[in-house]
Amino acid sequence: MKISKLAVDIGHNVQFDGGAVGIRSENELNYEVGTKLIEKCRAAGLTVINCTPSSATSLYDSLNQRVQAANSNNSDFFISIHHNLCTGGHGSEILCIPGGRAEGIAKIILPEISKLGFTNRGVKAGNDLFVLKNTNMSAILIECAFCDSPVDMNNYNPETMAEAIFKGICKAFEINASEHCSPSEQTNYYTVVKGDTLSSIAKSYGTTISKLVQRNNIKDANLIVIGQKVRVN
Ligand SMILES: [Zn+2]
């Protein structure tokens, strides 16, 4: 399953469409996770349509602008970022219109979020949600965590949440993002052989000399020795 154009909707964040307010504000969390997710996807080569409107005249207008942005740009997939509110609840869930491609993708992304320690509340039907119902492409709405739950909000980190969603997207859409995955999982070393230069190694691994110098604490970029292990990502 491949995509080239992803629509990302940062939930609420405009007049007439305010988010929930718990221990933290949903607007703020959606914005932080959403912008980080957009950055990661763009860095991985995806075209990302940010569907979040800058202003709205009503709740309908806010939701409709999001849908129109995704539809008019012919996006391949739509992801809306939200945080839940319900006294006593905690964990993550993904809403979609069941039975199609969206459900399959939701089931790949949600376990990535639970790996961070959030309770997996499951993939649920969201047939009545405006943005899911009216987008032309497969669409999901992620309730990342509960903004009023001490369990979820204690040490909540938008960066790791965005990274988990991004990893799920990479898995679902077969995007090779080794450059962007956590080093512990994806670190690769190259052993220097005769004739190598930092420049030739950089070229064959699609990186730059300065990145190699930085990753390996190399003092002199012109001096590498045969047998030396060079971290290439
Ligand atoms: Zn919301």
Residues whose N, C-alpha, C, O or C-beta is under 5 A from the ligand:
A	BS01	ZN	G11 H82 H83
